[in-house]
Amino acid sequence: MKAVILAGGFGSRLSEATHLIPKPMVEIGGKPIIWHIMKIYSHYGINDFIVCCGYKQYVIKEYFANYFTHNCDMTVDLSDNSVKIHSNHSEKWRVTMVDTGLNTMTGGRVKRVQPYIGNERFCLTYGDGVTDLNIADTIKAHEKSGAKISMTVFKPAGKFGSVKINHATGMITSFLEKPDGDGNWINAGFFVCEPELFDYLPQGDDTCVLEKTPLETLAKEGKMHAYKHRGFWKPMDMLRDNTELNDLWNEGRAPWKCWE
């Protein structure tokens, strides 16, 4: 089974870092966030990846093309230009990196990698979020649902503390730090897809936004399943998100680290 990772956007809300590298290459604990995402999938036996590249794609391609250089101790003998790798920190990954265009929208990017997927079920996610989601359970739930696509959904906490006030006395009667948000479930960006998804993505239309007409149509037709995740999930949208994720990792409290 393959996992498709959307990694071609500009990441403009994280411009402090993405003016030099694409957002999936922004690091958590010294490793790109895309590496963390791939480690999650790999823990559940998915080691065949298709990366939808776009903005500064050469950075992603260089990283995986020279994975040993980035992750292993090595000796370069300049007398004969030989290279010796001393410690093998490789992964059992097969990584296909596809140029899906600089300005292509999410639906257009997925459609462009159809030839690399073929007629088989696949996972799909964004290259900027980590979770303690059990991928195997999402696949099982998807199979049971009979849907054409399953979306992991998440109910976020509110950004601010909530208070209840006795308006007659002006006294606060209860306080709750960061309660549930507005009660709505949101797209957490981890999908399990049947190949029929491609039928909802128009050929040659790079303006197609996956989260608009394709998913809205699938939902209206009753072909979209929701997998409710109540654990940890965090996208890296802003610099403060990157800081929080690095703090969790550096303190040994990263909930998404399911591997040894």
CYANA upper distance limits for C-alpha pairs under 8 A (distance plus 0.5 A):
  1 MET  CA     46 ILE  CA      6.64
  1 MET  CA     47 ASN  CA      8.47
  1 MET  CA     48 ASP  CA      7.35
  1 MET  CA    120 GLU  CA      8.31
  1 MET  CA    121 ARG  CA      7.38
  1 MET  CA    122 PHE  CA      6.38
  1 MET  CA    123 CYS  CA      8.18
  2 LYS  CA     46 ILE  CA      6.98
  2 LYS  CA     47 ASN  CA      7.68
  2 LYS  CA     48 ASP  CA      5.40
  2 LYS  CA     49 PHE  CA      6.09
  2 LYS  CA     50 ILE  CA      7.66
  2 LYS  CA    117 ILE  CA      7.86
  2 LYS  CA    121 ARG  CA      8.34
  2 LYS  CA    122 PHE  CA      5.69
  2 LYS  CA    123 CYS  CA      6.76
  3 ALA  CA     41 TYR  CA      8.24
  3 ALA  CA     46 ILE  CA      7.52
  3 ALA  CA     47 ASN  CA      8.35
  3 ALA  CA     48 ASP  CA      6.89
  3 ALA  CA     49 PHE  CA      5.43
  3 ALA  CA     50 ILE  CA      6.73
  3 ALA  CA    122 PHE  CA      6.32
  3 ALA  CA    123 CYS  CA      4.98
  3 ALA  CA    124 LEU  CA      6.07
  3 ALA  CA    125 THR  CA      8.14
  4 VAL  CA     49 PHE  CA      6.37
  4 VAL  CA     50 ILE  CA      5.21
  4 VAL  CA     51 VAL  CA      6.39
  4 VAL  CA     52 CYS  CA      7.75
  4 VAL  CA    122 PHE  CA      7.80
  4 VAL  CA    123 CYS  CA      6.54
  4 VAL  CA    124 LEU  CA      5.14
  4 VAL  CA    125 THR  CA      6.87
  5 ILE  CA     49 PHE  CA      7.85
  5 ILE  CA     50 ILE  CA      6.74
  5 ILE  CA     51 VAL  CA      5.38
  5 ILE  CA     52 CYS  CA      6.54
  5 ILE  CA    124 LEU  CA      6.46
  5 ILE  CA    125 THR  CA      5.64
  5 ILE  CA    126 TYR  CA      5.95
  5 ILE  CA    127 GLY  CA      6.19
  6 LEU  CA     51 VAL  CA      6.75
  6 LEU  CA     52 CYS  CA      5.48
  6 LEU  CA     53 CYS  CA      7.68
  6 LEU  CA    106 THR  CA      7.77
  6 LEU  CA    109 ARG  CA      8.02
  6 LEU  CA    110 VAL  CA      8.37
  6 LEU  CA    124 LEU  CA      8.28
  6 LEU  CA    125 THR  CA      6.82
  6 LEU  CA    126 TYR  CA      5.24
  6 LEU  CA    127 GLY  CA      5.98
  7 ALA  CA     22 PRO  CA      8.09
  7 ALA  CA     23 LYS  CA      8.04
  7 ALA  CA     24 PRO  CA      6.56
  7 ALA  CA     51 VAL  CA      6.87
  7 ALA  CA     52 CYS  CA      5.83
  7 ALA  CA     53 CYS  CA      5.74
  7 ALA  CA     54 GLY  CA      7.47
  7 ALA  CA    126 TYR  CA      7.22
  7 ALA  CA    127 GLY  CA      5.64
  8 GLY  CA     22 PRO  CA      7.96
  8 GLY  CA     52 CYS  CA      6.41
  8 GLY  CA     53 CYS  CA      4.82
  8 GLY  CA     54 GLY  CA      4.32
  8 GLY  CA     55 TYR  CA      5.68
  8 GLY  CA     56 LYS  CA      8.49
  8 GLY  CA     57 GLN  CA      7.72
  8 GLY  CA    100 THR  CA      7.84
  8 GLY  CA    101 GLY  CA      8.14
  8 GLY  CA    102 LEU  CA      7.46
  9 GLY  CA     22 PRO  CA      7.97
  9 GLY  CA     23 LYS  CA      8.21
  9 GLY  CA     54 GLY  CA      7.01
  9 GLY  CA     55 TYR  CA      6.44
  9 GLY  CA    102 LEU  CA      8.15
  9 GLY  CA    103 ASN  CA      8.17
 10 PHE  CA     18 THR  CA      7.76
 10 PHE  CA     22 PRO  CA      7.20
 10 PHE  CA     23 LYS  CA      7.84
 10 PHE  CA     55 TYR  CA      6.32
 11 GLY  CA     15 SER  CA      7.09
 11 GLY  CA     18 THR  CA      6.64
 11 GLY  CA     22 PRO  CA      7.35
 11 GLY  CA     23 LYS  CA      5.99
 11 GLY  CA    237 ASP  CA      8.32
 12 SER  CA     18 THR  CA      7.47
 13 ARG  CA    237 ASP  CA      6.75
 13 ARG  CA    238 MET  CA      6.32
 14 LEU  CA     18 THR  CA      6.49
 14 LEU  CA     23 LYS  CA      7.90
 14 LEU  CA    237 ASP  CA      6.78
 14 LEU  CA    238 MET  CA      5.52
 14 LEU  CA    239 LEU  CA      6.31
 15 SER  CA     19 HIS  CA      6.03
 16 GLU  CA    239 LEU  CA      7.78
 17 ALA  CA     21 ILE  CA      7.16
 17 ALA  CA     23 LYS  CA      8.03
 17 ALA  CA     26 VAL  CA      7.39
 18 THR  CA     22 PRO  CA      5.78
 18 THR  CA     23 LYS  CA      6.14
 18 THR  CA     26 VAL  CA      8.07
 21 ILE  CA     25 MET  CA      6.84
 21 ILE  CA     26 VAL  CA      7.61
 21 ILE  CA     56 LYS  CA      6.82
 21 ILE  CA     59 VAL  CA      7.15
 22 PRO  CA     26 VAL  CA      7.59
 22 PRO  CA     55 TYR  CA      6.71
 22 PRO  CA     56 LYS  CA      6.31
 22 PRO  CA     57 GLN  CA      7.82
 22 PRO  CA     59 VAL  CA      7.94
 22 PRO  CA     60 ILE  CA      8.37
 23 LYS  CA    127 GLY  CA      8.06
 23 LYS  CA    128 ASP  CA      7.30
 24 PRO  CA     32 PRO  CA      6.84
 24 PRO  CA     33 ILE  CA      5.99
 24 PRO  CA     34 ILE  CA      5.54
 24 PRO  CA    127 GLY  CA      5.58
 24 PRO  CA    128 ASP  CA      6.11
 25 MET  CA     31 LYS  CA      8.45
 25 MET  CA     32 PRO  CA      4.92
 25 MET  CA     33 ILE  CA      6.53
 25 MET  CA     34 ILE  CA      6.87
 25 MET  CA     59 VAL  CA      8.27
 25 MET  CA     60 ILE  CA      7.46
 26 VAL  CA     31 LYS  CA      8.37
 26 VAL  CA     32 PRO  CA      5.68
 26 VAL  CA     33 ILE  CA      6.57
 27 GLU  CA     31 LYS  CA      5.38
 27 GLU  CA     32 PRO  CA      4.57
 27 GLU  CA     33 ILE  CA      6.10
 28 ILE  CA     32 PRO  CA      6.61
 28 ILE  CA     33 ILE  CA      6.49
 28 ILE  CA    242 ASN  CA      7.62
 28 ILE  CA    245 LEU  CA      7.06
 28 ILE  CA    246 ASN  CA      5.58
 28 ILE  CA    249 TRP  CA      7.63
 29 GLY  CA    246 ASN  CA      6.24
 29 GLY  CA    249 TRP  CA      6.57
 29 GLY  CA    250 ASN  CA      6.91
 31 LYS  CA     35 TRP  CA      6.90
 31 LYS  CA     36 HIS  CA      7.84
 32 PRO  CA     36 HIS  CA      7.41
 33 ILE  CA     37 ILE  CA      6.87
 33 ILE  CA    127 GLY  CA      7.72
 33 ILE  CA    128 ASP  CA      6.92
 33 ILE  CA    129 GLY  CA      8.10
 33 ILE  CA    130 VAL  CA      8.39
 34 ILE  CA     38 MET  CA      6.67
 34 ILE  CA    127 GLY  CA      6.06
 34 ILE  CA    128 ASP  CA      7.43
 35 TRP  CA     39 LYS  CA      6.62
 36 HIS  CA     40 ILE  CA      6.89
 36 HIS  CA    130 VAL  CA      7.78
 36 HIS  CA    257 LYS  CA      8.44
 37 ILE  CA     41 TYR  CA      7.10
 37 ILE  CA    127 GLY  CA      7.79
 37 ILE  CA    129 GLY  CA      7.87
 37 ILE  CA    130 VAL  CA      6.67
 38 MET  CA     42 SER  CA      6.46
 38 MET  CA     47 ASN  CA      8.24
 38 MET  CA     49 PHE  CA      8.43
 39 LYS  CA     43 HIS  CA      6.60
 39 LYS  CA    259 TRP  CA      7.67
 40 ILE  CA     44 TYR  CA      7.53
 40 ILE  CA    256 TRP  CA      7.78
 40 ILE  CA    257 LYS  CA      7.79
 40 ILE  CA    258 CYS  CA      7.12
 40 ILE  CA    259 TRP  CA      7.83
 41 TYR  CA     45 GLY  CA      7.17
 41 TYR  CA     46 ILE  CA      5.78
 41 TYR  CA     47 ASN  CA      7.54
 41 TYR  CA    135 ILE  CA      7.42
 42 SER  CA     46 ILE  CA      5.25
 42 SER  CA     47 ASN  CA      5.67
 42 SER  CA     93 TRP  CA      8.46
 43 HIS  CA    258 CYS  CA      7.42
 43 HIS  CA    259 TRP  CA      6.54
 44 TYR  CA    134 ASN  CA      8.48
 44 TYR  CA    135 ILE  CA      6.94
 44 TYR  CA    136 ALA  CA      6.70
 47 ASN  CA     92 LYS  CA      6.78
 47 ASN  CA     93 TRP  CA      5.22
 47 ASN  CA     94 ARG  CA      6.79
 48 ASP  CA     93 TRP  CA      6.36
 48 ASP  CA     94 ARG  CA      5.33
 48 ASP  CA     95 VAL  CA      6.73
 49 PHE  CA     93 TRP  CA      7.78
 49 PHE  CA     94 ARG  CA      6.55
 49 PHE  CA     95 VAL  CA      5.34
 49 PHE  CA     96 THR  CA      6.62
 50 ILE  CA     95 VAL  CA      6.45
 50 ILE  CA     96 THR  CA      5.23
 50 ILE  CA     97 MET  CA      6.40
 50 ILE  CA     98 VAL  CA      7.74
 50 ILE  CA    113 VAL  CA      8.19
 50 ILE  CA    116 TYR  CA      8.18
 51 VAL  CA     95 VAL  CA      7.69
 51 VAL  CA     96 THR  CA      6.61
 51 VAL  CA     97 MET  CA      5.26
 51 VAL  CA     98 VAL  CA      6.63
 52 CYS  CA     97 MET  CA      6.85
 52 CYS  CA     98 VAL  CA      5.84
 52 CYS  CA     99 ASP  CA      6.98
 52 CYS  CA    100 THR  CA      6.29
 52 CYS  CA    109 ARG  CA      6.79
 52 CYS  CA    110 VAL  CA      7.91
 52 CYS  CA    113 VAL  CA      7.85
 53 CYS  CA     57 GLN  CA      5.79
 53 CYS  CA     60 ILE  CA      8.33
 53 CYS  CA     97 MET  CA      6.94
 53 CYS  CA     98 VAL  CA      6.11
 53 CYS  CA     99 ASP  CA      5.49
 53 CYS  CA    100 THR  CA      6.14
 53 CYS  CA    101 GLY  CA      7.75
 54 GLY  CA     99 ASP  CA      6.31
 54 GLY  CA    100 THR  CA      6.25
 54 GLY  CA    101 GLY  CA      5.57
 54 GLY  CA    102 LEU  CA      5.07
 54 GLY  CA    103 ASN  CA      7.99
 54 GLY  CA    104 THR  CA      8.40
 55 TYR  CA    101 GLY  CA      8.39
 55 TYR  CA    102 LEU  CA      5.93
 56 LYS  CA     60 ILE  CA      8.17
 57 GLN  CA     61 LYS  CA      6.85
 57 GLN  CA     99 ASP  CA      7.87
 58 TYR  CA     62 GLU  CA      6.35
 59 VAL  CA     63 TYR  CA      6.71
 60 ILE  CA     64 PHE  CA      7.06
 61 LYS  CA     65 ALA  CA      6.41
 61 LYS  CA     97 MET  CA      7.28
 62 GLU  CA     66 ASN  CA      6.46
 63 TYR  CA     67 TYR  CA      6.18
 63 TYR  CA     70 HIS  CA      7.61
 64 PHE  CA     95 VAL  CA      8.19
 66 ASN  CA     70 HIS  CA      6.99
 67 TYR  CA     71 ASN  CA      6.63
 67 TYR  CA     90 SER  CA      7.96
 68 PHE  CA     72 CYS  CA      5.74
 68 PHE  CA     85 ILE  CA      8.08
 68 PHE  CA     88 ASN  CA      8.08
 68 PHE  CA     89 HIS  CA      7.83
 68 PHE  CA     90 SER  CA      7.39
 69 THR  CA     73 ASP  CA      8.25
 69 THR  CA     74 MET  CA      7.95
 71 ASN  CA     89 HIS  CA      6.88
 71 ASN  CA     90 SER  CA      8.38
 72 CYS  CA     85 ILE  CA      7.22
 72 CYS  CA     86 HIS  CA      7.48
 72 CYS  CA     87 SER  CA      6.06
 72 CYS  CA     88 ASN  CA      6.70
 72 CYS  CA     89 HIS  CA      6.54
 73 ASP  CA     85 ILE  CA      6.65
 73 ASP  CA     86 HIS  CA      5.83
 73 ASP  CA     87 SER  CA      6.20
 74 MET  CA     83 VAL  CA      7.46
 74 MET  CA     84 LYS  CA      6.00
 74 MET  CA     85 ILE  CA      4.97
 74 MET  CA     86 HIS  CA      5.86
 74 MET  CA     87 SER  CA      8.08
 75 THR  CA     83 VAL  CA      6.23
 75 THR  CA     84 LYS  CA      5.67
 75 THR  CA     85 ILE  CA      7.14
 75 THR  CA     86 HIS  CA      8.05
 76 VAL  CA     81 ASN  CA      7.15
 76 VAL  CA     82 SER  CA      6.31
 76 VAL  CA     83 VAL  CA      5.08
 76 VAL  CA     84 LYS  CA      7.04
 77 ASP  CA     81 ASN  CA      5.93
 77 ASP  CA     82 SER  CA      5.75
 77 ASP  CA     83 VAL  CA      6.87
 78 LEU  CA     82 SER  CA      7.52
 98 VAL  CA    113 VAL  CA      7.58
100 THR  CA    104 THR  CA      7.27
100 THR  CA    108 GLY  CA      8.32
100 THR  CA    109 ARG  CA      5.79
100 THR  CA    112 ARG  CA      6.64
100 THR  CA    113 VAL  CA      8.16
101 GLY  CA    109 ARG  CA      8.09
103 ASN  CA    206 ASP  CA      8.25
104 THR  CA    108 GLY  CA      6.36
104 THR  CA    109 ARG  CA      6.66
104 THR  CA    206 ASP  CA      5.26
104 THR  CA    207 THR  CA      6.65
104 THR  CA    208 CYS  CA      8.46
105 MET  CA    109 ARG  CA      6.73
105 MET  CA    206 ASP  CA      6.31
105 MET  CA    207 THR  CA      5.86
105 MET  CA    208 CYS  CA      6.27
105 MET  CA    209 VAL  CA      5.82
105 MET  CA    210 LEU  CA      8.17
106 THR  CA    110 VAL  CA      6.88
106 THR  CA    208 CYS  CA      7.33
106 THR  CA    209 VAL  CA      5.66
106 THR  CA    210 LEU  CA      5.85
106 THR  CA    211 GLU  CA      8.30
107 GLY  CA    111 LYS  CA      6.72
107 GLY  CA    201 LEU  CA      6.79
107 GLY  CA    206 ASP  CA      7.85
107 GLY  CA    207 THR  CA      8.15
107 GLY  CA    208 CYS  CA      5.36
107 GLY  CA    209 VAL  CA      5.13
107 GLY  CA    210 LEU  CA      4.45
107 GLY  CA    211 GLU  CA      8.13
107 GLY  CA    214 PRO  CA      8.33
108 GLY  CA    112 ARG  CA      6.73
108 GLY  CA    201 LEU  CA      7.66
108 GLY  CA    202 PRO  CA      8.37
108 GLY  CA    204 GLY  CA      7.94
108 GLY  CA    205 ASP  CA      6.45
108 GLY  CA    206 ASP  CA      4.82
108 GLY  CA    207 THR  CA      6.87
108 GLY  CA    208 CYS  CA      5.73
108 GLY  CA    209 VAL  CA      7.44
108 GLY  CA    210 LEU  CA      8.14
109 ARG  CA    113 VAL  CA      7.27
109 ARG  CA    206 ASP  CA      7.64
110 VAL  CA    114 GLN  CA      7.27
111 LYS  CA    198 PHE  CA      6.80
111 LYS  CA    201 LEU  CA      6.64
111 LYS  CA    202 PRO  CA      8.13
111 LYS  CA    203 GLN  CA      7.52
113 VAL  CA    117 ILE  CA      7.29
114 GLN  CA    118 GLY  CA      6.62
114 GLN  CA    198 PHE  CA      7.78
117 ILE  CA    122 PHE  CA      8.09
118 GLY  CA    195 PRO  CA      7.92
119 ASN  CA    195 PRO  CA      5.99
120 GLU  CA    194 GLU  CA      7.16
120 GLU  CA    195 PRO  CA      6.14
121 ARG  CA    192 VAL  CA      7.87
121 ARG  CA    193 CYS  CA      6.17
121 ARG  CA    194 GLU  CA      5.06
121 ARG  CA    195 PRO  CA      6.28
122 PHE  CA    192 VAL  CA      6.45
122 PHE  CA    193 CYS  CA      5.82
122 PHE  CA    194 GLU  CA      7.07
122 PHE  CA    195 PRO  CA      8.05
123 CYS  CA    190 PHE  CA      7.90
123 CYS  CA    191 PHE  CA      6.07
123 CYS  CA    192 VAL  CA      4.98
123 CYS  CA    193 CYS  CA      6.46
124 LEU  CA    189 GLY  CA      8.27
124 LEU  CA    190 PHE  CA      6.52
124 LEU  CA    191 PHE  CA      5.45
124 LEU  CA    192 VAL  CA      6.76
124 LEU  CA    193 CYS  CA      7.66
125 THR  CA    189 GLY  CA      5.79
125 THR  CA    190 PHE  CA      5.25
125 THR  CA    191 PHE  CA      6.64
126 TYR  CA    189 GLY  CA      6.54
126 TYR  CA    190 PHE  CA      7.95
128 ASP  CA    235 PRO  CA      6.25
128 ASP  CA    236 MET  CA      5.97
128 ASP  CA    237 ASP  CA      8.06
129 GLY  CA    189 GLY  CA      8.39
129 GLY  CA    233 TRP  CA      7.75
129 GLY  CA    234 LYS  CA      6.11
129 GLY  CA    235 PRO  CA      4.43
129 GLY  CA    236 MET  CA      6.29
130 VAL  CA    233 TRP  CA      6.37
130 VAL  CA    234 LYS  CA      6.15
130 VAL  CA    235 PRO  CA      6.92
130 VAL  CA    256 TRP  CA      6.70
131 THR  CA    231 GLY  CA      8.26
131 THR  CA    232 PHE  CA      5.81
131 THR  CA    233 TRP  CA      4.74
131 THR  CA    234 LYS  CA      6.93
131 THR  CA    255 PRO  CA      7.58
131 THR  CA    256 TRP  CA      5.39
132 ASP  CA    231 GLY  CA      6.98
132 ASP  CA    232 PHE  CA      5.97
132 ASP  CA    233 TRP  CA      7.28
132 ASP  CA    255 PRO  CA      6.24
132 ASP  CA    256 TRP  CA      4.77
132 ASP  CA    257 LYS  CA      7.87
132 ASP  CA    258 CYS  CA      7.75
133 LEU  CA    229 HIS  CA      7.44
133 LEU  CA    231 GLY  CA      7.52
133 LEU  CA    232 PHE  CA      7.83
133 LEU  CA    233 TRP  CA      8.26
133 LEU  CA    256 TRP  CA      8.19
134 ASN  CA    138 THR  CA      7.11
135 ILE  CA    139 ILE  CA      6.92
136 ALA  CA    140 LYS  CA      6.82
137 ASP  CA    141 ALA  CA      6.55
138 THR  CA    142 HIS  CA      6.53
138 THR  CA    150 SER  CA      8.43
138 THR  CA    152 THR  CA      8.18
138 THR  CA    192 VAL  CA      7.83
138 THR  CA    227 TYR  CA      7.12
139 ILE  CA    143 GLU  CA      6.72
139 ILE  CA    192 VAL  CA      6.91
140 LYS  CA    144 LYS  CA      6.79
141 ALA  CA    145 SER  CA      6.64
141 ALA  CA    227 TYR  CA      7.85
142 HIS  CA    146 GLY  CA      7.10
142 HIS  CA    147 ALA  CA      7.14
142 HIS  CA    149 ILE  CA      7.95
142 HIS  CA    150 SER  CA      6.31
142 HIS  CA    192 VAL  CA      7.30
142 HIS  CA    225 HIS  CA      7.57
143 GLU  CA    147 ALA  CA      8.08
145 SER  CA    225 HIS  CA      7.22
146 GLY  CA    223 LYS  CA      8.39
147 ALA  CA    222 GLY  CA      8.33
147 ALA  CA    223 LYS  CA      5.22
147 ALA  CA    224 MET  CA      5.95
147 ALA  CA    225 HIS  CA      6.33
148 LYS  CA    193 CYS  CA      6.60
148 LYS  CA    194 GLU  CA      5.65
148 LYS  CA    195 PRO  CA      8.43
148 LYS  CA    196 GLU  CA      7.11
148 LYS  CA    197 LEU  CA      7.21
148 LYS  CA    218 LEU  CA      8.37
148 LYS  CA    223 LYS  CA      5.86
148 LYS  CA    224 MET  CA      6.64
148 LYS  CA    225 HIS  CA      8.41
149 ILE  CA    191 PHE  CA      7.38
149 ILE  CA    192 VAL  CA      6.20
149 ILE  CA    193 CYS  CA      4.92
149 ILE  CA    194 GLU  CA      6.57
149 ILE  CA    197 LEU  CA      7.66
149 ILE  CA    223 LYS  CA      7.27
149 ILE  CA    224 MET  CA      5.63
149 ILE  CA    225 HIS  CA      6.77
150 SER  CA    191 PHE  CA      5.94
150 SER  CA    192 VAL  CA      5.62
150 SER  CA    193 CYS  CA      6.94
150 SER  CA    224 MET  CA      6.18
150 SER  CA    225 HIS  CA      4.94
150 SER  CA    226 ALA  CA      6.15
150 SER  CA    227 TYR  CA      7.24
151 MET  CA    187 ASN  CA      7.35
151 MET  CA    188 ALA  CA      7.99
151 MET  CA    189 GLY  CA      7.48
151 MET  CA    190 PHE  CA      6.60
151 MET  CA    191 PHE  CA      5.18
151 MET  CA    192 VAL  CA      7.32
151 MET  CA    224 MET  CA      7.88
151 MET  CA    225 HIS  CA      6.71
151 MET  CA    226 ALA  CA      5.60
151 MET  CA    227 TYR  CA      6.50
152 THR  CA    187 ASN  CA      6.94
152 THR  CA    188 ALA  CA      6.02
152 THR  CA    189 GLY  CA      7.00
152 THR  CA    190 PHE  CA      5.87
152 THR  CA    191 PHE  CA      6.71
152 THR  CA    226 ALA  CA      6.35
152 THR  CA    227 TYR  CA      5.08
152 THR  CA    228 LYS  CA      6.42
152 THR  CA    229 HIS  CA      6.98
153 VAL  CA    185 TRP  CA      6.21
153 VAL  CA    186 ILE  CA      5.72
153 VAL  CA    187 ASN  CA      5.36
153 VAL  CA    188 ALA  CA      5.54
153 VAL  CA    189 GLY  CA      8.24
153 VAL  CA    226 ALA  CA      6.82
153 VAL  CA    227 TYR  CA      6.44
153 VAL  CA    228 LYS  CA      5.59
153 VAL  CA    229 HIS  CA      6.50
154 PHE  CA    185 TRP  CA      5.71
154 PHE  CA    186 ILE  CA      5.80
154 PHE  CA    187 ASN  CA      7.09
154 PHE  CA    188 ALA  CA      6.27
154 PHE  CA    228 LYS  CA      6.67
154 PHE  CA    229 HIS  CA      5.90
154 PHE  CA    230 ARG  CA      6.98
154 PHE  CA    233 TRP  CA      8.18
155 LYS  CA    180 ASP  CA      7.75
155 LYS  CA    181 GLY  CA      7.76
155 LYS  CA    183 GLY  CA      7.25
155 LYS  CA    184 ASN  CA      6.65
155 LYS  CA    185 TRP  CA      5.09
155 LYS  CA    186 ILE  CA      6.69
155 LYS  CA    229 HIS  CA      8.47
155 LYS  CA    230 ARG  CA      7.81
156 PRO  CA    180 ASP  CA      6.74
156 PRO  CA    181 GLY  CA      6.30
156 PRO  CA    185 TRP  CA      8.08
156 PRO  CA    186 ILE  CA      8.26
157 ALA  CA    178 LYS  CA      6.34
157 ALA  CA    179 PRO  CA      5.97
157 ALA  CA    180 ASP  CA      4.59
157 ALA  CA    181 GLY  CA      5.25
158 GLY  CA    178 LYS  CA      5.48
158 GLY  CA    179 PRO  CA      5.86
158 GLY  CA    180 ASP  CA      5.74
158 GLY  CA    181 GLY  CA      4.54
158 GLY  CA    182 ASP  CA      7.97
159 LYS  CA    178 LYS  CA      6.35
159 LYS  CA    181 GLY  CA      8.08
160 PHE  CA    177 GLU  CA      7.30
160 PHE  CA    178 LYS  CA      5.68
160 PHE  CA    179 PRO  CA      8.25
161 GLY  CA    175 PHE  CA      7.59
161 GLY  CA    176 LEU  CA      6.10
161 GLY  CA    177 GLU  CA      4.60
161 GLY  CA    178 LYS  CA      5.14
161 GLY  CA    179 PRO  CA      7.16
162 SER  CA    175 PHE  CA      6.26
162 SER  CA    176 LEU  CA      5.64
162 SER  CA    177 GLU  CA      6.74
162 SER  CA    178 LYS  CA      7.26
162 SER  CA    179 PRO  CA      7.09
163 VAL  CA    172 ILE  CA      7.18
163 VAL  CA    173 THR  CA      8.04
163 VAL  CA    174 SER  CA      6.18
163 VAL  CA    175 PHE  CA      5.04
163 VAL  CA    176 LEU  CA      6.95
164 LYS  CA    172 ILE  CA      6.25
164 LYS  CA    173 THR  CA      6.08
164 LYS  CA    174 SER  CA      5.75
164 LYS  CA    175 PHE  CA      7.13
165 ILE  CA    170 GLY  CA      6.82
165 ILE  CA    171 MET  CA      6.21
165 ILE  CA    172 ILE  CA      4.86
165 ILE  CA    173 THR  CA      6.05
165 ILE  CA    174 SER  CA      7.86
166 ASN  CA    170 GLY  CA      5.96
166 ASN  CA    171 MET  CA      5.94
166 ASN  CA    172 ILE  CA      6.71
166 ASN  CA    173 THR  CA      6.91
167 HIS  CA    171 MET  CA      7.76
188 ALA  CA    233 TRP  CA      7.87
193 CYS  CA    197 LEU  CA      7.13
196 GLU  CA    200 TYR  CA      8.00
197 LEU  CA    201 LEU  CA      7.55
198 PHE  CA    202 PRO  CA      8.34
200 TYR  CA    214 PRO  CA      5.86
201 LEU  CA    208 CYS  CA      7.65
201 LEU  CA    210 LEU  CA      8.22
201 LEU  CA    214 PRO  CA      6.99
202 PRO  CA    208 CYS  CA      7.91
208 CYS  CA    212 LYS  CA      8.49
208 CYS  CA    213 THR  CA      8.50
209 VAL  CA    213 THR  CA      7.67
209 VAL  CA    214 PRO  CA      8.11
210 LEU  CA    214 PRO  CA      6.06
210 LEU  CA    215 LEU  CA      6.76
211 GLU  CA    215 LEU  CA      5.93
211 GLU  CA    216 GLU  CA      7.68
212 LYS  CA    216 GLU  CA      6.33
213 THR  CA    217 THR  CA      6.25
214 PRO  CA    218 LEU  CA      6.80
215 LEU  CA    219 ALA  CA      6.60
215 LEU  CA    224 MET  CA      8.27
216 GLU  CA    220 LYS  CA      6.73
217 THR  CA    221 GLU  CA      6.68
218 LEU  CA    222 GLY  CA      6.80
218 LEU  CA    223 LYS  CA      5.70
218 LEU  CA    224 MET  CA      6.19
219 ALA  CA    223 LYS  CA      6.37
219 ALA  CA    224 MET  CA      5.60
232 PHE  CA    255 PRO  CA      7.13
232 PHE  CA    256 TRP  CA      7.92
234 LYS  CA    241 ASP  CA      8.47
235 PRO  CA    241 ASP  CA      7.86
236 MET  CA    241 ASP  CA      5.61
236 MET  CA    242 ASN  CA      6.30
237 ASP  CA    241 ASP  CA      6.84
237 ASP  CA    242 ASN  CA      8.37
238 MET  CA    242 ASN  CA      7.20
239 LEU  CA    243 THR  CA      6.80
240 ARG  CA    244 GLU  CA      6.63
241 ASP  CA    245 LEU  CA      6.65
242 ASN  CA    246 ASN  CA      6.61
243 THR  CA    247 ASP  CA      6.64
244 GLU  CA    248 LEU  CA      6.81
245 LEU  CA    249 TRP  CA      6.75
245 LEU  CA    254 ALA  CA      8.05
246 ASN  CA    250 ASN  CA      6.44
247 ASP  CA    251 GLU  CA      6.49
248 LEU  CA    252 GLY  CA      6.76
248 LEU  CA    253 ARG  CA      5.39
248 LEU  CA    254 ALA  CA      5.43
249 TRP  CA    253 ARG  CA      6.36
249 TRP  CA    254 ALA  CA      5.35
